[in-house]
């Protein structure tokens, strides 16, 4: 993070842990338990650019986002206080095991997370084959990459995305696992229109990278 802490999602212990640059334990936070009472299992972590985990000098509105793919949920925290922020919880634990139809905002196996310089939150949803984009408070803005129900898939269609990051040019880089590639997009935010993502190109990850890249 911005303070050079090493921040780790410790899945089986249900916590996010910070270490200093030499590996000394600093502090931790626990994410909510799952509906069956078992510990929450963090899958992905994202911090606002320029922020640190529990950092007193964080930029205003800094966020920590933690995903739990087993609970089909992502959590939003104030990166300074580690208290819930905005909606606090995205997805509401809907793993679609109730037999009802998936709603546009529902999350399923949500894994990687990222936050851009404007505070938008990006989640990689493996089961829904898409990236979900939220505002700083966790309100859904748009999704992209979801394949059409019928017909040929366009070049930007995703299949099992597991992670998402930004490069130094602000492009969105997605680990598109089952398509055996990294997919690169450009986001556009316009006050007069809905946000949109344009597919730019892909990097083949088959062969030497063993076919299914999980992290990027």
Residue pairs with C-beta under 8 A, 6 or more apart in sequence:
1 7
1 18
1 47
1 51
1 52
1 53
1 55
2 47
2 50
2 51
2 52
2 55
2 58
3 52
3 53
3 55
4 20
4 21
5 18
5 19
5 20
5 21
5 26
5 52
5 53
6 18
6 19
6 20
6 21
6 23
7 16
7 17
7 18
7 45
7 47
7 53
8 16
8 17
8 18
8 19
9 16
9 42
9 43
9 44
9 45
9 66
10 16
10 17
10 28
10 42
11 41
11 42
11 43
12 39
12 41
13 39
14 30
14 31
14 33
14 39
14 40
14 41
14 42
15 28
15 29
15 30
15 31
15 42
16 28
16 29
16 31
16 42
16 45
16 53
16 64
16 66
17 25
17 27
17 28
18 26
18 27
18 28
18 53
18 54
19 25
19 26
20 26
27 54
29 54
29 77
29 82
30 39
30 40
31 40
31 42
31 66
31 68
31 75
32 40
32 71
32 75
32 89
33 39
33 40
34 40
34 41
34 68
34 70
34 71
34 93
35 71
35 93
40 68
40 71
41 68
41 69
41 70
41 71
42 66
42 67
42 68
43 67
43 68
43 69
43 70
43 110
43 111
43 112
44 65
44 66
44 67
44 69
44 110
44 111
44 112
44 113
44 123
44 124
44 163
45 64
45 65
45 66
45 67
45 113
46 63
46 64
46 65
46 113
46 114
46 115
46 121
46 122
47 53
47 62
47 63
47 64
47 65
47 79
47 115
48 58
48 59
48 61
48 62
48 63
48 64
48 79
48 115
48 119
49 115
49 116
49 117
50 58
50 59
50 62
51 58
51 59
51 62
51 63
51 64
51 79
51 80
52 58
52 79
53 64
53 79
53 82
54 79
54 80
54 81
54 82
55 62
55 79
55 80
56 80
58 79
58 80
61 119
61 136
62 78
62 79
62 80
63 76
63 77
63 78
63 79
63 85
63 86
63 115
63 119
63 121
63 136
64 76
64 77
64 78
64 79
64 82
65 74
65 75
65 76
65 77
65 113
65 115
65 121
65 123
66 74
66 75
66 77
66 113
67 73
67 74
67 75
67 110
67 111
67 112
67 113
67 123
68 74
68 75
68 110
69 109
69 110
69 111
69 126
71 91
71 93
71 95
72 91
72 93
72 94
72 95
72 96
72 106
72 107
72 108
72 109
72 110
73 89
73 90
73 91
73 92
73 93
73 107
73 110
74 89
74 90
74 91
74 107
74 110
74 113
74 121
74 123
74 138
75 84
75 88
75 89
75 90
76 84
76 85
76 86
76 87
76 88
76 89
76 90
76 121
76 137
76 138
77 83
77 84
77 85
78 84
78 85
85 137
86 135
86 136
86 137
86 138
86 139
87 137
87 138
87 139
88 138
89 138
90 105
90 107
90 121
90 123
90 134
90 138
91 105
91 106
91 107
91 110
94 102
94 103
94 106
94 107
94 108
95 108
96 102
96 106
96 108
102 108
102 128
104 140
104 143
105 140
106 128
107 123
107 125
107 128
107 132
108 125
108 126
108 127
108 128
109 125
109 126
109 127
110 123
110 124
110 125
110 126
110 132
111 124
111 125
111 126
111 161
111 162
111 163
112 123
112 124
112 161
112 162
112 163
112 164
112 165
112 175
112 215
112 216
113 121
113 122
113 123
113 124
113 164
114 121
114 122
114 164
114 165
114 166
114 172
115 121
115 122
116 122
116 166
116 170
116 187
117 170
118 189
119 135
119 136
120 133
120 134
120 135
120 136
120 141
120 187
120 189
120 195
121 133
121 134
121 135
121 136
121 138
122 131
122 132
122 133
122 134
122 164
122 172
123 131
123 132
123 134
123 164
124 131
124 161
124 162
124 163
124 164
124 174
124 175
125 131
125 132
125 161
126 160
126 161
126 162
126 177
128 143
128 146
129 145
129 146
129 147
129 157
129 158
129 159
129 160
129 161
130 143
130 144
130 145
130 146
130 158
130 161
131 143
131 144
131 145
131 158
131 161
131 164
131 172
131 174
131 185
131 197
132 140
132 143
133 140
133 141
133 142
133 143
133 144
133 187
133 195
133 197
134 140
134 141
135 141
141 194
141 195
142 194
142 195
142 196
142 197
144 156
144 185
144 196
144 197
145 156
145 157
145 158
145 161
145 174
145 176
145 183
145 185
145 197
146 157
146 158
147 153
147 157
147 158
147 159
148 154
148 157
154 199
155 199
155 202
156 183
156 185
156 197
156 198
156 199
158 174
158 176
158 179
158 183
159 176
159 177
159 178
159 179
160 176
160 177
160 178
160 179
160 212
161 174
161 175
161 176
161 177
161 183
162 175
162 177
162 213
162 214
162 215
163 174
163 175
163 214
163 215
163 216
164 172
164 173
164 174
164 175
164 216
165 172
165 173
165 216
166 172
166 173
167 173
167 184
170 186
170 187
171 184
171 185
171 186
171 200
172 184
172 185
172 186
172 187
172 197
173 182
173 183
173 184
173 216
174 182
174 183
174 184
174 185
174 216
175 182
175 213
175 214
175 215
175 216
176 182
176 183
176 202
176 213
177 212
177 213
177 214
178 212
179 202
180 204
180 205
180 206
180 209
180 211
180 212
180 213
181 202
181 203
181 204
181 205
181 206
181 213
182 202
182 203
182 205
182 213
182 216
183 199
183 202
184 199
184 200
184 201
184 202
184 203
185 197
185 198
185 199
185 200
186 197
186 198
186 200
187 195
187 196
187 197
188 195
188 196
188 197
188 198
189 195
205 211
205 212
205 213
